[in-house]
C-alpha cells in the first residue's frame, strides 16, 4: 500500500497542493496535519502514519522538510520504517527512495544539506540580532508589566499571587518586578 503524509506549519497554510501530489502518486491513504515540523513529538498524524504502515508499504511525502527538519529526526523516522520493512519515497527529491542503495545515499545527503541550511539561517539570524543590538536598534519586546504598579500593589498589602491575578500576569513576573 502507498501511504502519504502531508504537513504544513500553520493553520493559515494550505495542504491542498501536497494532497493533490500525493493522490497523483497513488497514495491510497493519506495522513495530514497542520503543525510545526521542528519536532516530531507533537505530530499526531505522523505517529498515526508510522503506526499504520505495514511490511511492504511505502510512505510517501512531497518534500523531505514535510517529514523532518533535522537529520536526527529524519534518521529516526527512516530507521523505524526500515525496522517495519517499509520503504520511503520523496516526490520532489525523486532520487530519495529507500528501496535502493542510491536512494538511501541521496536521503542522507539531502537530509544533511537541509540541516546545514537550517543551521546557517539560525546563525545569520543570531548575527543580525547581535548587530542590531550593538547599533541600538534592537531593544526586544516592549514591556507588558509596569514594575511601579506591581510595587504599588505590594505596598497596599497584596501578596504576589493576588497581584498576579489582578494584573493578569504570572507570579514569577511579580517577583521579577519586585526585585528590579
C-alpha positions, 0 to 999 in steps of 0.5 A: 500500500502507498501511504502519504503524509502531508504537513504544513506549519500553520493553520493559515497554510494550505495542504491542498497542493501536497494532497493533490501530489500525493493522490497523483502518486497513488497514495491510497491513504493519506495522513495530514496535519497542520503543525510545526515540523521542528519536532516530531513529538507533537505530530499526531498524524505522523505517529498515526502514519508510522503506526499504520504502515505495514511490511511492504508499504511505502510512505510517501511525502512531497518534500523531505522538510514535510517529514523532518527538519533535522537529520536526527529526526529524519534518521529516526523516522527512516530507521523505524520504517526500515525496522517495519520493512517499509520503504520511503519515497520523496516526490520532489527529491525523486532520487530519495527512495529507500528501496535502493542503495542510491536512494538511501545515499541521496536521503542522507545527503539531502537530509544533511544539506537541509540541516546545514541550511537550517543551521546557517539561517539560525546563525545569520539570524543570531548575527543580525540580532547581535548587530542590531543590538550593538547599533541600538536598534534592537531593544526586544519586546516592549514591556507588558508589566509596569514594575511601579504598579506591581510595587504599588500593589505590594505596598497596599498589602497584596501578596504576589499571587493576588497581584498576579491575578489582578494584573493578569500576569504570572507570579514569577513576573511579580517577583521579577518586578519586585526585585528590579 
